[in-house]
Amino acid sequence: MIGIGIAGAIALVISILFTPYLIKIFSRQGFGQEIREEGPQGHKSKRGTPTMGGVAIMIAMWAGYLGSYGVNMLLLGRDEGPTASGWLVMMLTTGLGIVGFLDDFIKIRKQRNLGLNKTAKLVGQLVVGITFAVLALRFIDENGLSPASPNLSFIRDISFISFGTVGFVVFCYGIIAAWSNAVNFTDGLDGLAGGSAAMVFGTYVVICFWQLRNDCSASLGSACYDTRDPFDLAIVAAAAMGACIGFLWWNAAPAKIFMGDTGSLALGGLVAGLSMMTRTELLMIVIGGIFAVEMLSVILQIAIFRTTGKRIFRMAPFHHHFELAGWKETTVIIRFWLLGGVCAMFGLGLFYSEWLAASGAG
């Protein structure tokens, strides 16, 4: 438990202290955000705000993750180190962050709100996703567990729904692409994606810790969890939560810096990675409900417009609909945070109630 707290604390401090330094560098280099022409008119004033702040989030995450183990070894004398699960999730996060960084950099250099074309971004996500999927089925431990499972999962593996190796790679890529784009869609208002992500990662700190306390080595019968390295994943989630909260200090309205695709794609990748490593892929739809709704709003807007020529929302993603309805930006953000918190708590409640049912304690 101490290691989890250390990871979150280090990431929080690094994120708060390093982000203003990044703001100065990016402002000096002219790395300012371009605003899409068809967006809400009130966003025009944000043009030129430094972007690519996701760099600070990733650096803080790595510092919190590695720093936690460093403190444990040097000060507490513990010899545990990072595991395959932790390395893979951090690799997935960083890989998608690099794809996002390239996207942001091209936008800045060409001074337009279009970075990598769809094909290039797709290829980048494909390479990172397939690499993660293939490696996630390897590194089998002494208990016969790989970091991820080829089965579909809700709160545990659904044993009768198995994708097989090839099917899992395809499924894994689909989840990674979906969640990275969902967080990317949500990142349209100051602090909205960062605050929502912090709630999701905080929820996963609790889930991973609970899986650690109730793993199958404790002979708990059907109430135990067959997951690899839950403690390491809790450290990753804590580091991500701390990094997001620290970044939010500077990203909250009015934002001094945006996370850009660098941050949103990285955080979306982490959401996907945690859901697969903890065997909670379907539960993540509830916990990260605010991201799921934002992506669904875009899908519905496009589908209905192409079939009927009419728009169901004033503008998609969903948060812009309320802006155009006259809500202040801060009102939209706070209310969406509240909804995000409700989704996270409801998802955690489902997780715990399933454990009660499985253990017979309810």
Secondary structure, 3 states (H helix, E strand, C coil): CHHHHHHHHHHHHHHHHHHHHHHHHHHHHCCECCCCCCCCHHHHHHCCCECCCHHHHHHHHHHHHHHHHHHHHHCCCCCCCCCHHHHHHHHHHHHHHHHHHHHHHHHHHHCCCCCCCHHHHHHHHHHHHHHHHHHHCCCCCCCCCCCCCCEEECCCEEEEEECHHHHHHHHHHHHHHHHHHHHHHHCCCCCHHHHHHHHHHHHHHHHHHHHHHCEHHHCCHHHCECCCCHHHHHHHHHHHHHHHHHHHHHHCCCCCCCCHHHHHHHHHHHHHHHHHHCCCCCHHHHHCHHHHHHHHHHHHHHHHHHHHCCCCCCCCCHHHHHHHCCCCHHHHHHHHHHHHHHHHHHHHHHHHHHHHHHHCCC
